[in-house]
Amino acid sequence: MTTGAPPEASAAARPDSVQQGLDALVRADGLPAALAGVKDREGHTRNYTAGVADVTTRAKVPVDGQVRIGSNTKTFTAVVVLQHGAGYGLGLMSRPLSCGGVYWGHGGDIPGYETRGGATDYGRAVSVEVTEIPPDAEVAGRVEKVVDAALCRR
């Protein structure tokens, strides 16, 4: 398995592409809300939100909000599996990262929600949820780009 650590030193100087990606999913693609939680190598988690929690009241998405998706557990299972040296299992798939290396993840959807996420073998993990199933492959690809941006720290 190839490992590619992201270029974190230069990441701090650039705008946060995870937040930009979530904002674009809401503004340009019309999804009501998008949320992401990113865990770095040291175990620190950063939460991101965009959009509204309620389309009627326009209430903001709470940072500590919950999206109940069973597929999220596979993202966290991926971290444990990778820590124990396994290469594949539990429905996890290896996907290439734009910064090099791969991440292991699983995504899924139920009516009204979609989740995508994964973990790298160098300790980063992300879970991205949107409160509407993307209407086409182009929008779904942009959700995947948010996952890539979080794992590559761009």
KOLBADREN-978989 format. One record per residue: x, y, z of N, C-alpha, C, O, CB in turn. Coordinates in nm, 3 decimals. Glycine has a CB too. Example, Ala and Ser with C-alpha at 12.3 -4.5 7.8 and 13.67 -1.06 7.14 Angstrom:
2
> n.xx, n.yy, n.zz, ca.xx, ca.yy, ca.zz, c.xx, c.yy, c.zz, o.xx, o.yy, o.zz, cb.xx, cb.yy, cb.zz
> 1.319, -0.569, 0.780, 1.230, -0.450, 0.780, 1.320, -0.330, 0.780, 1.424, -0.332, 0.846, 1.131, -0.447, 0.905
> 1.285, -0.225, 0.708, 1.367, -0.106, 0.714, 1.290, 0.003, 0.787, 1.341, 0.114, 0.804, 1.408, -0.060, 0.572
***
This chain:
154
> n.xx, n.yy, n.zz, ca.xx, ca.yy, ca.zz, c.xx, c.yy, c.zz, o.xx, o.yy, o.zz, cb.xx, cb.yy, cb.zz
> 0.085, -0.117, 0.000, 0.000, 0.000, 0.000, 0.090, 0.123, 0.000, 0.188, 0.129, 0.073, -0.097, 0.000, 0.122
> 0.055, 0.220, -0.081, 0.131, 0.343, -0.091, 0.083, 0.441, 0.013, -0.037, 0.453, 0.038, 0.120, 0.403, -0.231
> 0.176, 0.510, 0.075, 0.136, 0.613, 0.168, 0.185, 0.746, 0.117, 0.298, 0.758, 0.069, 0.189, 0.585, 0.311
> 0.102, 0.843, 0.128, 0.140, 0.978, 0.087, 0.089, 1.076, 0.189, -0.031, 1.098, 0.202, 0.085, 1.012, -0.052
> 0.181, 1.134, 0.263, 0.141, 1.232, 0.363, 0.114, 1.365, 0.294, 0.188, 1.403, 0.204, 0.250, 1.248, 0.473
> 0.009, 1.435, 0.335, -0.026, 1.561, 0.271, 0.073, 1.671, 0.304, 0.141, 1.665, 0.407, -0.165, 1.603, 0.311
> 0.082, 1.770, 0.218, 0.171, 1.882, 0.243, 0.110, 1.980, 0.342, 0.052, 2.081, 0.301, 0.205, 1.954, 0.113
> 0.122, 1.953, 0.472, 0.054, 2.033, 0.572, 0.121, 2.167, 0.598, 0.054, 2.261, 0.641, 0.047, 1.957, 0.700
> 0.250, 2.179, 0.573, 0.320, 2.303, 0.603, 0.265, 2.420, 0.522, 0.252, 2.531, 0.574, 0.468, 2.286, 0.576
> 0.234, 2.397, 0.397, 0.185, 2.505, 0.313, 0.034, 2.522, 0.322, -0.020, 2.620, 0.271, 0.224, 2.482, 0.169
> -0.035, 2.429, 0.387, -0.181, 2.433, 0.392, -0.233, 2.550, 0.474, -0.338, 2.605, 0.442, -0.235, 2.304, 0.451
> -0.161, 2.590, 0.578, -0.210, 2.695, 0.666, -0.222, 2.829, 0.595, -0.307, 2.910, 0.632, -0.118, 2.709, 0.785
> -0.140, 2.855, 0.494, -0.140, 2.983, 0.424, -0.256, 2.995, 0.325, -0.291, 3.106, 0.285, -0.009, 3.002, 0.352
> -0.315, 2.885, 0.286, -0.421, 2.887, 0.186, -0.559, 2.892, 0.252, -0.574, 2.855, 0.369, -0.411, 2.765, 0.095
> -0.660, 2.939, 0.178, -0.796, 2.933, 0.231, -0.835, 2.788, 0.258, -0.782, 2.696, 0.194, -0.896, 3.000, 0.132
> -0.925, 2.766, 0.349, -0.965, 2.632, 0.388, -1.055, 2.570, 0.281, -1.170, 2.611, 0.266, -1.037, 2.634, 0.523
> -1.004, 2.474, 0.208, -1.079, 2.415, 0.097, -1.192, 2.326, 0.143, -1.286, 2.302, 0.067, -0.986, 2.337, 0.007
> -1.187, 2.275, 0.265, -1.299, 2.195, 0.315, -1.421, 2.286, 0.332, -1.530, 2.253, 0.285, -1.263, 2.125, 0.452
> -1.403, 2.400, 0.399, -1.514, 2.493, 0.416, -1.561, 2.546, 0.282, -1.681, 2.557, 0.259, -1.474, 2.610, 0.508
> -1.468, 2.578, 0.193, -1.506, 2.626, 0.060, -1.588, 2.521, -0.015, -1.685, 2.555, -0.083, -1.381, 2.664, -0.021
> -1.548, 2.395, -0.003, -1.622, 2.288, -0.070, -1.763, 2.272, -0.016, -1.857, 2.254, -0.093, -1.547, 2.158, -0.055
> -1.777, 2.278, 0.116, -1.911, 2.268, 0.176, -1.997, 2.387, 0.134, -2.114, 2.370, 0.099, -1.902, 2.260, 0.330
> -1.938, 2.507, 0.139, -2.013, 2.626, 0.098, -2.061, 2.614, -0.046, -2.175, 2.652, -0.077, -1.926, 2.753, 0.114
> -1.977, 2.563, -0.134, -2.014, 2.547, -0.275, -2.127, 2.444, -0.292, -2.215, 2.462, -0.376, -1.892, 2.504, -0.358
> -2.124, 2.337, -0.213, -2.231, 2.238, -0.221, -2.366, 2.300, -0.187, -2.469, 2.263, -0.243, -2.202, 2.120, -0.127
> -2.365, 2.394, -0.094, -2.489, 2.461, -0.054, -2.526, 2.572, -0.154, -2.637, 2.575, -0.205, -2.476, 2.521, 0.089
> -2.431, 2.661, -0.180, -2.460, 2.777, -0.267, -2.483, 2.737, -0.413, -2.587, 2.769, -0.470, -2.346, 2.876, -0.261
> -2.388, 2.667, -0.471, -2.394, 2.639, -0.614, -2.479, 2.516, -0.647, -2.545, 2.512, -0.751, -2.254, 2.619, -0.668
> -2.478, 2.417, -0.560, -2.546, 2.292, -0.592, -2.683, 2.279, -0.528, -2.758, 2.186, -0.558, -2.462, 2.176, -0.550
> -2.718, 2.372, -0.438, -2.852, 2.376, -0.383, -2.882, 2.275, -0.273, -2.999, 2.253, -0.241, -2.947, 2.357, -0.490
> -2.780, 2.213, -0.215, -2.805, 2.122, -0.104, -2.839, 2.205, 0.020, -2.777, 2.309, 0.041, -2.682, 2.030, -0.076
> -2.936, 2.163, 0.101, -2.975, 2.242, 0.219, -2.861, 2.261, 0.319, -2.842, 2.371, 0.372, -3.092, 2.178, 0.288
> -2.785, 2.155, 0.345, -2.678, 2.164, 0.445, -2.570, 2.063, 0.414, -2.594, 1.959, 0.351, -2.732, 2.143, 0.587
> -2.450, 2.095, 0.460, -2.337, 2.004, 0.448, -2.255, 2.017, 0.575, -2.234, 2.127, 0.625, -2.250, 2.035, 0.319
> -2.208, 1.905, 0.626, -2.129, 1.903, 0.748, -2.007, 1.816, 0.726, -2.011, 1.721, 0.648, -2.213, 1.851, 0.869
> -1.899, 1.847, 0.795, -1.779, 1.764, 0.789, -1.709, 1.767, 0.923, -1.706, 1.870, 0.992, -1.684, 1.810, 0.676
> -1.653, 1.654, 0.959, -1.566, 1.645, 1.076, -1.436, 1.585, 1.029, -1.435, 1.478, 0.967, -1.630, 1.559, 1.190
> -1.323, 1.652, 1.059, -1.193, 1.607, 1.013, -1.104, 1.583, 1.134, -1.087, 1.672, 1.218, -1.129, 1.710, 0.917
> -1.048, 1.462, 1.143, -0.956, 1.428, 1.252, -0.815, 1.426, 1.197, -0.788, 1.361, 1.096, -0.992, 1.290, 1.316
> -0.724, 1.500, 1.263, -0.586, 1.501, 1.215, -0.505, 1.390, 1.281, -0.558, 1.312, 1.361, -0.521, 1.637, 1.242
> -0.379, 1.382, 1.248, -0.292, 1.275, 1.298, -0.278, 1.275, 1.449, -0.255, 1.171, 1.510, -0.156, 1.287, 1.236
> -0.292, 1.393, 1.510, -0.279, 1.403, 1.655, -0.410, 1.376, 1.728, -0.415, 1.380, 1.851, -0.228, 1.541, 1.693
> -0.516, 1.349, 1.653, -0.645, 1.318, 1.714, -0.734, 1.440, 1.737, -0.841, 1.426, 1.795, -0.622, 1.250, 1.843
> -0.692, 1.557, 1.692, -0.775, 1.677, 1.705, -0.880, 1.677, 1.594, -0.851, 1.643, 1.479, -0.688, 1.806, 1.699
> -1.000, 1.716, 1.630, -1.109, 1.718, 1.533, -1.152, 1.861, 1.507, -1.165, 1.942, 1.599, -1.228, 1.634, 1.581
> -1.174, 1.890, 1.380, -1.228, 2.020, 1.341, -1.360, 1.995, 1.270, -1.368, 1.912, 1.180, -1.127, 2.100, 1.248
> -1.463, 2.068, 1.312, -1.595, 2.053, 1.254, -1.627, 2.171, 1.163, -1.590, 2.285, 1.192, -1.701, 2.040, 1.363
> -1.694, 2.141, 1.053, -1.734, 2.241, 0.955, -1.883, 2.229, 0.929, -1.938, 2.119, 0.934, -1.653, 2.225, 0.823
> -1.948, 2.341, 0.901, -2.089, 2.337, 0.862, -2.114, 2.441, 0.752, -2.041, 2.540, 0.740, -2.181, 2.364, 0.985
> -2.217, 2.417, 0.675, -2.264, 2.513, 0.574, -2.413, 2.489, 0.555, -2.461, 2.377, 0.570, -2.185, 2.498, 0.439
> -2.484, 2.594, 0.523, -2.626, 2.579, 0.495, -2.714, 2.599, 0.616, -2.675, 2.664, 0.713, -2.652, 2.444, 0.438
> -2.834, 2.543, 0.608, -2.933, 2.561, 0.714, -2.981, 2.426, 0.768, -2.989, 2.327, 0.695, -3.052, 2.643, 0.662
> -3.011, 2.425, 0.896, -3.064, 2.304, 0.959, -3.213, 2.287, 0.929, -3.263, 2.175, 0.925, -3.042, 2.308, 1.112
> -3.280, 2.397, 0.907, -3.425, 2.394, 0.881, -3.453, 2.492, 0.767, -3.429, 2.612, 0.780, -3.508, 2.432, 1.010
> -3.502, 2.439, 0.656, -3.524, 2.525, 0.539, -3.639, 2.624, 0.560, -3.646, 2.725, 0.489, -3.553, 2.439, 0.416
> -3.727, 2.598, 0.654, -3.838, 2.690, 0.681, -3.793, 2.806, 0.768, -3.818, 2.922, 0.734, -3.953, 2.616, 0.748
> -3.726, 2.777, 0.879, -3.685, 2.882, 0.972, -3.550, 2.942, 0.935, -3.513, 3.048, 0.985, -3.680, 2.828, 1.113
> -3.475, 2.874, 0.848, -3.340, 2.915, 0.806, -3.240, 2.911, 0.922, -3.138, 2.979, 0.918, -3.344, 3.056, 0.746
> -3.270, 2.831, 1.025, -3.178, 2.816, 1.138, -3.046, 2.758, 1.088, -3.044, 2.670, 1.002, -3.240, 2.725, 1.250
> -2.936, 2.808, 1.143, -2.804, 2.761, 1.102, -2.782, 2.616, 1.145, -2.843, 2.568, 1.241, -2.694, 2.852, 1.160
> -2.695, 2.550, 1.074, -2.658, 2.412, 1.108, -2.574, 2.418, 1.236, -2.472, 2.487, 1.239, -2.579, 2.342, 0.991
> -2.614, 2.347, 1.341, -2.533, 2.349, 1.463, -2.405, 2.268, 1.445, -2.406, 2.161, 1.384, -2.614, 2.295, 1.583
> -2.296, 2.319, 1.500, -2.168, 2.248, 1.491, -2.178, 2.114, 1.562, -2.115, 2.017, 1.519, -2.055, 2.333, 1.553
> -2.255, 2.107, 1.669, -2.269, 1.982, 1.744, -2.394, 1.905, 1.702, -2.442, 1.821, 1.778, -2.272, 2.010, 1.894
> -2.446, 1.932, 1.584, -2.565, 1.862, 1.535, -2.535, 1.717, 1.505, -2.419, 1.675, 1.500, -2.618, 1.931, 1.410
> -2.641, 1.641, 1.486, -2.625, 1.499, 1.459, -2.691, 1.464, 1.327, -2.801, 1.510, 1.296, -2.684, 1.414, 1.572
> -2.623, 1.381, 1.250, -2.679, 1.321, 1.131, -2.671, 1.171, 1.155, -2.562, 1.116, 1.167, -2.603, 1.365, 0.998
> -2.784, 1.107, 1.163, -2.785, 0.965, 1.198, -2.778, 0.880, 1.072, -2.879, 0.854, 1.006, -2.910, 0.930, 1.280
> -2.657, 0.837, 1.041, -2.633, 0.756, 0.922, -2.553, 0.634, 0.966, -2.446, 0.648, 1.025, -2.557, 0.836, 0.811
> -2.603, 0.516, 0.938, -2.533, 0.394, 0.974, -2.398, 0.380, 0.905, -2.306, 0.321, 0.960, -2.617, 0.275, 0.943
> -2.385, 0.434, 0.784, -2.261, 0.420, 0.708, -2.145, 0.495, 0.772, -2.030, 0.465, 0.744, -2.280, 0.468, 0.567
> -2.174, 0.591, 0.858, -2.065, 0.663, 0.925, -1.978, 0.569, 1.007, -1.858, 0.591, 1.019, -2.122, 0.771, 1.015
> -2.038, 0.465, 1.063, -1.959, 0.375, 1.147, -1.848, 0.308, 1.068, -1.744, 0.274, 1.124, -2.049, 0.271, 1.209
> -1.868, 0.289, 0.937, -1.763, 0.226, 0.857, -1.641, 0.314, 0.846, -1.529, 0.263, 0.838, -1.816, 0.192, 0.719
> -1.658, 0.445, 0.844, -1.544, 0.536, 0.841, -1.459, 0.515, 0.965, -1.336, 0.506, 0.957, -1.590, 0.683, 0.831
> -1.523, 0.507, 1.079, -1.448, 0.492, 1.203, -1.392, 0.350, 1.216, -1.285, 0.330, 1.273, -1.536, 0.525, 1.322
> -1.464, 0.253, 1.163, -1.412, 0.117, 1.159, -1.287, 0.112, 1.072, -1.194, 0.036, 1.100, -1.519, 0.020, 1.106
> -1.285, 0.192, 0.966, -1.168, 0.196, 0.878, -1.043, 0.234, 0.955, -0.936, 0.177, 0.933, -1.190, 0.295, 0.762
> -1.056, 0.328, 1.045, -0.940, 0.370, 1.125, -0.887, 0.253, 1.206, -0.766, 0.229, 1.209, -0.978, 0.487, 1.219
> -0.976, 0.179, 1.271, -0.934, 0.065, 1.352, -0.872, -0.043, 1.265, -0.768, -0.100, 1.300, -1.053, 0.008, 1.431
> -0.936, -0.073, 1.152, -0.885, -0.175, 1.061, -0.745, -0.138, 1.013, -0.655, -0.222, 1.012, -0.979, -0.194, 0.941
> -0.727, -0.012, 0.974, -0.596, 0.031, 0.926, -0.490, 0.027, 1.036, -0.374, -0.004, 1.009, -0.606, 0.171, 0.868
> -0.529, 0.060, 1.158, -0.434, 0.057, 1.269, -0.385, -0.084, 1.296, -0.278, -0.103, 1.354, -0.497, 0.115, 1.394
> -0.462, -0.183, 1.255, -0.423, -0.323, 1.277, -0.367, -0.388, 1.152, -0.347, -0.510, 1.148, -0.542, -0.402, 1.326
> -0.341, -0.308, 1.049, -0.270, -0.357, 0.931, -0.353, -0.428, 0.826, -0.298, -0.486, 0.733, -0.167, -0.447, 0.974
> -0.485, -0.426, 0.839, -0.567, -0.494, 0.739, -0.572, -0.409, 0.612, -0.557, -0.287, 0.618, -0.710, -0.520, 0.793
> -0.592, -0.473, 0.498, -0.595, -0.402, 0.371, -0.733, -0.381, 0.313, -0.754, -0.285, 0.240, -0.512, -0.474, 0.273
> -0.828, -0.468, 0.344, -0.961, -0.455, 0.286, -1.058, -0.535, 0.371, -1.022, -0.639, 0.427, -0.963, -0.502, 0.139
> -1.177, -0.490, 0.379, -1.280, -0.565, 0.450, -1.392, -0.474, 0.493, -1.380, -0.351, 0.484, -1.222, -0.636, 0.570
> -1.499, -0.531, 0.539, -1.614, -0.460, 0.592, -1.675, -0.363, 0.492, -1.735, -0.263, 0.531, -1.575, -0.386, 0.716
> -1.660, -0.390, 0.362, -1.717, -0.303, 0.261, -1.635, -0.177, 0.235, -1.682, -0.086, 0.168, -1.854, -0.265, 0.300
> -1.514, -0.171, 0.287, -1.429, -0.054, 0.266, -1.360, -0.065, 0.131, -1.324, -0.173, 0.086, -1.325, -0.041, 0.380
> -1.342, 0.050, 0.068, -1.275, 0.053, -0.061, -1.158, 0.149, -0.054, -1.163, 0.251, 0.015, -1.372, 0.092, -0.173
> -1.054, 0.116, -0.127, -0.938, 0.203, -0.139, -0.962, 0.301, -0.253, -1.004, 0.263, -0.362, -0.808, 0.121, -0.164
> -0.936, 0.429, -0.226, -0.953, 0.532, -0.328, -0.828, 0.619, -0.331, -0.770, 0.647, -0.226, -1.080, 0.618, -0.302
> -0.786, 0.661, -0.450, -0.666, 0.745, -0.459, -0.692, 0.886, -0.408, -0.803, 0.939, -0.418, -0.615, 0.750, -0.603
> -0.587, 0.945, -0.354, -0.592, 1.085, -0.310, -0.514, 1.171, -0.408, -0.414, 1.126, -0.465, -0.535, 1.100, -0.166
> -0.558, 1.293, -0.428, -0.489, 1.383, -0.521, -0.350, 1.421, -0.472, -0.266, 1.462, -0.552, -0.571, 1.508, -0.543
> -0.325, 1.408, -0.342, -0.194, 1.442, -0.285, -0.102, 1.321, -0.278, 0.008, 1.330, -0.224, -0.211, 1.502, -0.145
> -0.146, 1.210, -0.333, -0.068, 1.087, -0.329, -0.121, 0.992, -0.223, -0.184, 1.035, -0.126, 0.080, 1.117, -0.303
> -0.096, 0.867, -0.242, -0.146, 0.768, -0.147, -0.293, 0.738, -0.169, -0.350, 0.772, -0.273, -0.124, 0.815, -0.006
> -0.351, 0.674, -0.072, -0.491, 0.633, -0.082, -0.561, 0.659, 0.051, -0.498, 0.682, 0.154, -0.502, 0.483, -0.120
> -0.693, 0.654, 0.045, -0.770, 0.650, 0.168, -0.867, 0.534, 0.158, -0.903, 0.489, 0.049, -0.846, 0.784, 0.193
> -0.907, 0.487, 0.273, -1.000, 0.375, 0.281, -1.132, 0.430, 0.333, -1.135, 0.500, 0.434, -0.947, 0.260, 0.373
> -1.239, 0.399, 0.263, -1.365, 0.455, 0.307, -1.485, 0.382, 0.255, -1.475, 0.281, 0.184, -1.373, 0.595, 0.267
> -1.598, 0.435, 0.292, -1.726, 0.379, 0.252, -1.825, 0.494, 0.255, -1.817, 0.582, 0.342, -1.771, 0.260, 0.346
> -1.916, 0.495, 0.165, -2.020, 0.596, 0.165, -2.153, 0.531, 0.142, -2.162, 0.416, 0.099, -1.993, 0.704, 0.059
> -2.256, 0.605, 0.170, -2.388, 0.551, 0.147, -2.492, 0.659, 0.160, -2.462, 0.774, 0.194, -2.417, 0.438, 0.244
> -2.614, 0.622, 0.132, -2.721, 0.718, 0.146, -2.850, 0.648, 0.181, -2.870, 0.529, 0.157, -2.737, 0.799, 0.019
> -2.937, 0.725, 0.239, -3.075, 0.687, 0.264, -3.156, 0.808, 0.220, -3.099, 0.916, 0.205, -3.101, 0.648, 0.418
> -3.284, 0.794, 0.199, -3.361, 0.909, 0.154, -3.338, 1.032, 0.244, -3.365, 1.029, 0.364, -3.510, 0.875, 0.151
> -3.288, 1.139, 0.183, -3.267, 1.263, 0.256, -3.125, 1.290, 0.302, -3.094, 1.403, 0.340, -3.354, 1.264, 0.373
> -3.037, 1.190, 0.299, -2.901, 1.210, 0.348, -2.801, 1.131, 0.265, -2.835, 1.027, 0.209, -2.891, 1.170, 0.496
> -2.681, 1.181, 0.258, -2.570, 1.106, 0.200, -2.448, 1.129, 0.288, -2.429, 1.238, 0.342, -2.543, 1.147, 0.051
> -2.367, 1.026, 0.301, -2.244, 1.038, 0.376, -2.129, 0.982, 0.295, -2.144, 0.881, 0.225, -2.255, 0.968, 0.512
> -2.015, 1.046, 0.304, -1.892, 1.000, 0.241, -1.780, 1.024, 0.340, -1.781, 1.123, 0.413, -1.865, 1.073, 0.104
> -1.686, 0.937, 0.342, -1.574, 0.958, 0.432, -1.470, 0.851, 0.420, -1.481, 0.760, 0.337, -1.622, 0.966, 0.573
> -1.371, 0.862, 0.503, -1.265, 0.763, 0.501, -1.153, 0.799, 0.595, -1.159, 0.898, 0.667, -1.212, 0.747, 0.363
> -1.051, 0.715, 0.591, -0.934, 0.733, 0.676, -0.810, 0.695, 0.597, -0.813, 0.609, 0.509, -0.944, 0.648, 0.806
> -0.701, 0.761, 0.630, -0.573, 0.730, 0.567, -0.492, 0.642, 0.660, -0.523, 0.630, 0.778, -0.495, 0.857, 0.532
> -0.389, 0.580, 0.605, -0.303, 0.500, 0.691, -0.204, 0.586, 0.767, -0.125, 0.534, 0.846, -0.228, 0.396, 0.608
> -0.206, 0.719, 0.746, -0.119, 0.808, 0.823, -0.198, 0.890, 0.925, -0.148, 0.990, 0.976, -0.044, 0.902, 0.729
> -0.321, 0.847, 0.956, -0.390, 0.900, 1.072, -0.494, 1.008, 1.053, -0.549, 1.057, 1.152, -0.294, 0.950, 1.161
> -0.524, 1.048, 0.931, -0.630, 1.147, 0.910, -0.760, 1.075, 0.879, -0.760, 0.969, 0.816, -0.592, 1.247, 0.795
> -0.871, 1.133, 0.922, -1.003, 1.075, 0.895, -1.102, 1.187, 0.873, -1.088, 1.297, 0.927, -1.049, 0.983, 1.012
> -1.203, 1.160, 0.793, -1.306, 1.260, 0.765, -1.440, 1.190, 0.745, -1.448, 1.076, 0.699, -1.270, 1.344, 0.640
> -1.544, 1.261, 0.782, -1.680, 1.219, 0.751, -1.753, 1.343, 0.700, -1.757, 1.445, 0.768, -1.752, 1.156, 0.876
> -1.812, 1.333, 0.582, -1.886, 1.443, 0.521, -2.030, 1.398, 0.503, -2.055, 1.292, 0.445, -1.822, 1.488, 0.384
> -2.123, 1.479, 0.552, -2.264, 1.449, 0.536, -2.333, 1.564, 0.465, -2.303, 1.680, 0.492, -2.331, 1.421, 0.671
> -2.424, 1.532, 0.377, -2.508, 1.633, 0.315, -2.653, 1.593, 0.338, -2.686, 1.474, 0.341, -2.478, 1.649, 0.161
> -2.739, 1.693, 0.355, -2.877, 1.665, 0.395, -2.971, 1.649, 0.276, -3.091, 1.676, 0.285, -2.927, 1.775, 0.483
> -2.915, 1.605, 0.167, -2.995, 1.571, 0.049, -2.905, 1.486, -0.040, -2.786, 1.513, -0.051, -3.048, 1.701, -0.026
> -2.959, 1.387, -0.102, -2.879, 1.305, -0.193, -2.844, 1.392, -0.314, -2.933, 1.451, -0.375, -2.956, 1.174, -0.237
> -2.715, 1.401, -0.349, -2.677, 1.482, -0.464, -2.757, 1.443, -0.588, -2.777, 1.324, -0.615, -2.527, 1.467, -0.493
> -2.804, 1.543, -0.664, -2.894, 1.516, -0.776, -2.829, 1.451, -0.897, -2.898, 1.394, -0.981, -2.958, 1.643, -0.819
> -2.696, 1.458, -0.907, -2.630, 1.398, -1.023, -2.485, 1.364, -0.989, -2.435, 1.397, -0.881, -2.636, 1.494, -1.144
> -2.418, 1.298, -1.083, -2.280, 1.253, -1.061, -2.184, 1.369, -1.042, -2.085, 1.356, -0.970, -2.234, 1.167, -1.176
> -2.211, 1.481, -1.105, -2.123, 1.598, -1.093, -2.123, 1.651, -0.949, -2.017, 1.679, -0.894, -2.168, 1.709, -1.190
> -2.239, 1.663, -0.890, -2.249, 1.710, -0.751, -2.190, 1.605, -0.656, -2.119, 1.640, -0.562, -2.397, 1.741, -0.713
> -2.218, 1.478, -0.682, -2.160, 1.371, -0.599, -2.007, 1.377, -0.605, -1.940, 1.352, -0.505, -2.210, 1.232, -0.647
> -1.953, 1.408, -0.722, -1.808, 1.423, -0.736, -1.753, 1.537, -0.653, -1.641, 1.529, -0.602, -1.772, 1.444, -0.881
> -1.832, 1.644, -0.639, -1.787, 1.755, -0.556, -1.788, 1.718, -0.407, -1.706, 1.768, -0.330, -1.874, 1.879, -0.580
> -1.881, 1.631, -0.367, -1.877, 1.581, -0.228, -1.748, 1.503, -0.207, -1.681, 1.519, -0.105, -2.002, 1.491, -0.198
> -1.712, 1.418, -0.303, -1.586, 1.342, -0.294, -1.465, 1.435, -0.289, -1.366, 1.404, -0.222, -1.574, 1.247, -0.415
> -1.471, 1.549, -0.359, -1.360, 1.643, -0.357, -1.341, 1.704, -0.219, -1.229, 1.735, -0.180, -1.381, 1.753, -0.460
> -1.451, 1.723, -0.145, -1.440, 1.772, -0.008, -1.368, 1.669, 0.078, -1.283, 1.704, 0.160, -1.580, 1.805, 0.052
> -1.401, 1.541, 0.059, -1.332, 1.433, 0.131, -1.183, 1.438, 0.099, -1.099, 1.433, 0.189, -1.391, 1.294, 0.094
> -1.150, 1.449, -0.029, -1.010, 1.455, -0.072, -0.938, 1.576, -0.012, -0.826, 1.564, 0.038, -1.002, 1.461, -0.226
> -1.003, 1.692, -0.016, -0.943, 1.814, 0.039, -0.914, 1.799, 0.188, -0.809, 1.842, 0.236, -1.034, 1.934, 0.016
> -1.007, 1.737, 0.260, -0.987, 1.719, 0.405, -0.873, 1.624, 0.434, -0.793, 1.648, 0.525, -1.115, 1.668, 0.471
> -0.865, 1.517, 0.359, -0.759, 1.418, 0.383, -0.623, 1.465, 0.334, -0.520, 1.424, 0.387, -0.795, 1.287, 0.317
> -0.623, 1.549, 0.232, -0.496, 1.604, 0.181, -0.459, 1.735, 0.249, -0.350, 1.788, 0.229, -0.504, 1.626, 0.032
> -0.552, 1.786, 0.330, -0.532, 1.912, 0.404, -0.495, 2.026, 0.312, -0.388, 2.087, 0.323, -0.424, 1.894, 0.510
> -0.588, 2.054, 0.219, -0.569, 2.166, 0.127, -0.672, 2.269, 0.150, -0.673, 2.371, 0.082, -0.572, 2.120, -0.017
***
